[in-house]
Amino acid sequence: MKFDELLAKVREIAEDINPVGRDFLAVQVNITGDDGGVFYVEVKDNKINIEPYEYNDRNCAVTMNMTDFNKLLDGKFDPVLGFTMGKLKVDGDVGKALEFSKLLK
């Protein structure tokens, strides 16, 4: 899967999420590897924004490879286990990263 396809998949998933009443959340996602890239997911003012840019004022940054991130989106990757195995790295608030993974489910 290419980065643009991944971004489209995340946006499609976000369309089914009801952000009303959720706390502010800003997560930068760093996808490593040949087809990698950077995007952010922001929950703010009852809206979800997903853009292919870095987010300097983020709660946290999540770094993982394309394959594992796709598994996370498909519900086939346990983020806690992935974190302990070093397949998922978090820079910043780990609690917000966990909230982000629950948002995607």
C-alpha positions in Angstrom: 0.0 0.0 0.0 1.2 3.5 -0.8 1.1 6.4 1.6 -1.7 8.2 -0.3 -3.8 5.0 -0.1 -3.2 4.8 3.6 -4.2 8.4 4.1 -7.4 7.8 2.1 -8.2 4.7 4.3 -7.7 6.7 7.5 -10.0 9.4 6.2 -12.6 6.8 5.2 -12.5 5.4 8.8 -12.8 8.9 10.3 -16.1 9.5 8.4 -17.7 6.8 10.6 -16.4 8.3 13.9 -18.7 10.6 15.9 -16.3 13.2 17.4 -19.0 15.1 19.3 -18.1 15.4 22.9 -14.6 14.1 22.6 -11.7 15.9 24.2 -9.1 17.7 22.0 -6.7 15.2 20.5 -3.8 15.8 18.1 -1.7 12.9 17.1 1.0 12.9 14.5 1.5 9.5 12.7 4.9 8.7 11.3 4.9 5.8 8.9 8.4 4.4 8.4 9.7 2.5 5.3 9.9 3.1 1.6 6.2 4.1 1.3 6.2 6.0 4.5 5.2 9.5 5.3 3.7 11.8 8.0 0.1 12.8 8.7 -1.8 14.0 11.7 -5.2 13.3 13.1 -6.9 16.1 15.1 -10.1 16.0 17.0 -11.2 19.6 17.8 -14.5 21.4 18.0 -16.5 18.3 17.3 -14.6 17.6 14.0 -11.9 15.3 12.9 -9.2 16.6 10.6 -6.6 14.4 8.9 -3.9 16.1 6.9 -0.6 15.0 5.4 1.6 17.4 7.5 3.5 17.4 10.7 1.7 18.8 13.7 4.0 20.8 16.0 1.6 21.3 18.8 0.6 17.6 19.1 -0.3 15.6 22.2 1.9 12.8 20.9 3.6 11.2 17.8 3.1 7.6 16.9 5.7 5.9 14.8 5.3 2.5 13.1 5.7 0.8 9.8 3.0 0.6 7.1 2.2 -3.1 7.6 1.6 -2.7 11.3 -0.4 0.5 11.0 -2.7 -1.2 8.5 -3.2 -4.1 11.0 -4.0 -1.5 13.6 -6.7 0.0 11.4 -8.1 -3.4 10.7 -8.2 -4.3 14.4 -5.5 -7.0 14.0 -2.8 -5.2 15.9 -2.9 -4.8 19.7 -1.3 -1.3 20.4 -0.3 -2.2 23.9 1.5 -5.3 22.8 3.0 -3.5 19.8 4.3 -0.8 22.2 5.9 -3.3 24.5 7.5 -5.2 21.6 8.9 -2.0 20.1 6.8 -2.1 16.9 4.9 1.0 18.0 6.8 4.0 19.4 5.2 6.9 21.1 6.8 10.3 21.6 4.7 12.3 24.1 1.5 11.4 26.0 1.1 7.6 25.9 -2.5 8.0 27.2 -3.4 10.1 24.2 -1.8 7.5 21.9 -4.1 4.9 23.5 -7.1 7.2 23.1 -6.1 7.6 19.5 -6.0 3.8 18.9 -9.4 3.4 20.5 -10.8 6.2 18.3 -9.8 4.2 15.2 -11.6 1.0 16.3 
